[in-house]
Amino acid sequence: MFSSLHSTNTTHHAPLPQRDRRMNQRAKISVLGRYMLPNRQEFPCQTIDMSPGGLALAAPVKGNIGDRVIVYLDTLGRVEGKIVRHLEDGFAMSLNASLAKRDKLGDQLTWVLNRQALGLPEDRRHERIAPRNASSTMKLKDGREHRVKIIDISLSGVAVTTDFQPTLFEIVTIGETVGRVVRHFNGGVAIEFSRLLAAENFNKEIKL
């Protein structure tokens, strides 16, 4: 359960009820998603840390303090709340949820953390394949190009190894296919395509 993530802070206070402790325990967790601001604009995001009572997001547009935000997170679903603090690369928000919803969210967070700790593969929306020709180029908005090696491809995205990591959410072109950087990992980046690839051409001979 999420209660296993209890803080080791040694300051002495009256013990919090179990549910309150669960609500305030933050854990480092990396989950991709999208969020919508009050003007109904949507943007990609990635969690920095999260608890059943709030979360911090890496996000390209910060919104205003007090703005209501709706967030859709992979594996965790829909949450909503208000922006309470700006961060260097995003914002922190409190979550508006019933006690039952927060208990459920605590269990979901524990499940995701355990998967990450065990190195289990992510849940992915589409099948991924390794193309026969793994060599490609990554073109940046300013026209610079870098050689990359494709690890795998799905209809919605690609993972590549590269010695250069563009910033999160930067628009890049892999071969002739446009997308945005959604995740960094050691030695490479994951890119989400601007539109799905054609399923009829999706095989090991595919070229981006």
C-alpha positions in Angstrom: 0.0 0.0 0.0 1.0 3.6 -0.4 1.4 3.9 3.3 4.7 2.1 3.0 6.2 5.4 1.7 5.8 7.1 5.1 8.2 10.1 5.7 11.1 9.6 8.0 10.9 13.2 9.3 11.9 13.1 12.9 10.0 16.2 14.0 7.6 15.2 16.7 3.9 16.0 16.1 0.7 14.3 17.1 0.2 11.2 14.8 -1.8 11.8 11.7 -4.7 9.4 10.9 -3.6 6.8 8.4 -5.7 8.4 5.6 -4.2 11.8 6.2 -0.6 10.4 6.1 -1.4 8.7 2.8 -2.9 11.9 1.4 0.3 13.9 2.0 3.1 11.5 1.2 4.9 12.5 -2.0 6.9 10.0 -4.1 9.1 10.5 -7.2 7.2 9.1 -10.1 7.4 9.5 -13.8 4.1 9.2 -15.7 3.2 10.8 -19.0 -0.1 12.6 -19.6 -1.9 15.7 -20.8 -3.5 18.6 -19.0 -6.1 21.2 -19.8 -6.2 24.8 -18.5 -9.3 26.9 -17.9 -9.1 28.2 -21.5 -9.5 24.6 -22.7 -6.0 24.5 -24.2 -4.3 21.1 -23.8 -0.6 20.4 -23.4 1.6 17.3 -22.8 3.1 16.8 -19.3 5.1 14.4 -17.1 4.8 13.9 -13.4 7.7 14.8 -11.2 6.3 13.6 -7.9 2.8 12.8 -6.7 0.7 11.9 -3.7 -3.0 11.2 -3.4 -3.4 14.9 -2.3 -1.3 16.7 -5.0 1.3 16.4 -7.7 4.1 18.3 -9.4 4.2 18.4 -13.2 6.8 19.1 -15.8 4.7 21.2 -18.2 5.4 23.7 -21.0 2.7 26.2 -19.9 2.3 27.0 -16.2 -1.1 28.6 -16.0 -2.0 30.9 -13.1 -2.0 30.3 -9.4 -5.5 29.2 -8.5 -6.4 28.0 -12.0 -8.4 24.8 -12.1 -6.6 22.1 -14.1 -7.7 18.7 -15.4 -5.0 16.1 -15.9 -5.2 12.8 -17.8 -2.3 10.5 -16.7 -1.3 7.2 -18.3 -2.2 4.2 -16.1 -3.7 6.6 -13.4 -6.5 8.2 -15.3 -8.2 11.6 -14.8 -7.5 13.9 -11.8 -8.2 17.5 -11.2 -7.3 20.3 -8.9 -5.8 23.8 -8.6 -2.4 25.2 -9.3 -0.8 26.1 -6.0 2.9 26.8 -7.0 5.0 27.5 -10.0 8.1 25.4 -10.6 11.1 26.1 -12.9 9.8 23.7 -15.5 6.1 23.4 -14.6 3.8 23.7 -11.6 2.5 22.0 -8.5 -1.2 21.4 -7.9 -3.5 20.2 -5.1 -6.0 17.5 -6.0 -9.7 17.8 -5.6 -10.9 14.2 -4.8 -13.1 12.4 -2.4 -11.5 10.3 0.4 -12.5 7.1 -1.5 -10.8 8.4 -4.7 -7.7 9.4 -2.8 -7.5 5.9 -1.3 -7.8 4.4 -4.7 -5.2 6.8 -6.1 -2.8 5.8 -3.3 -3.1 2.1 -4.3 -2.6 3.0 -8.0 0.6 5.0 -7.1 1.9 2.0 -5.1 1.4 -0.2 -8.1 3.2 2.2 -10.5 6.1 2.6 -8.1 6.5 -1.1 -7.7 6.5 -1.6 -11.5 9.2 1.1 -11.8 11.3 -0.3 -9.0 11.2 -3.8 -10.5 12.0 -2.5 -14.0 8.8 -3.9 -15.5 7.9 -2.7 -19.0 5.5 0.2 -19.3 1.9 -0.2 -20.4 1.8 1.0 -24.0 -1.0 1.9 -26.2 0.4 0.3 -29.3 2.6 -2.7 -30.3 6.2 -1.8 -30.7 8.6 -3.3 -33.2 12.4 -3.0 -34.0 12.9 -1.9 -37.6 15.5 -3.7 -39.8 17.1 -0.4 -40.6 17.7 1.3 -37.2 19.8 4.3 -38.5 18.0 7.6 -38.9 18.4 11.3 -38.2 16.8 13.7 -35.7 16.3 17.2 -37.0 15.7 20.1 -34.6 13.7 23.2 -35.2 16.8 25.2 -35.9 17.8 22.9 -38.7 20.6 21.0 -36.9 20.7 17.2 -37.4 21.9 14.4 -35.2 22.4 10.8 -36.1 20.2 8.4 -34.0 19.6 4.7 -33.7 16.0 3.6 -33.5 15.3 1.2 -30.5 11.7 0.5 -31.4 8.7 2.1 -33.1 4.9 2.0 -32.5 2.1 3.6 -34.4 2.3 6.6 -32.0 6.0 7.0 -31.2 9.6 6.0 -31.3 12.5 5.5 -28.9 16.0 6.4 -30.1 19.5 6.4 -28.8 21.4 9.7 -29.3 24.3 11.6 -27.8 22.1 14.8 -27.8 18.9 15.2 -25.8 16.5 17.9 -26.9 14.4 19.5 -24.2 11.1 17.9 -23.1 8.2 18.7 -25.4 10.6 20.1 -28.1 9.3 19.4 -31.7 11.7 17.3 -33.7 11.7 15.3 -36.9 12.9 11.7 -37.1 13.6 10.9 -40.7 10.6 12.6 -42.3 8.2 12.1 -39.3 7.4 15.0 -37.0 6.9 14.5 -33.2 7.7 15.9 -29.8 10.1 14.7 -27.1 8.0 13.2 -24.2 10.7 11.4 -22.2 14.4 11.3 -21.5 16.2 8.1 -20.6 19.9 7.2 -20.2 21.4 7.5 -23.7 18.3 8.6 -25.6 14.8 10.0 -25.9 11.2 8.9 -26.5 9.2 10.8 -29.1 5.5 11.0 -29.6 4.4 11.4 -33.3 2.2 14.3 -34.3 -0.1 11.8 -36.0 -0.4 8.0 -35.9 1.5 6.1 -38.6 -0.5 4.2 -41.2 -1.2 0.8 -39.8 -0.9 -0.9 -43.3 2.7 0.2 -43.5 3.7 -0.8 -40.0 6.2 -3.6 -40.3 10.0 -4.2 -39.8 10.7 -2.6 -43.2 9.2 0.7 -42.1 11.2 3.9 -42.7 10.3 7.2 -40.9 
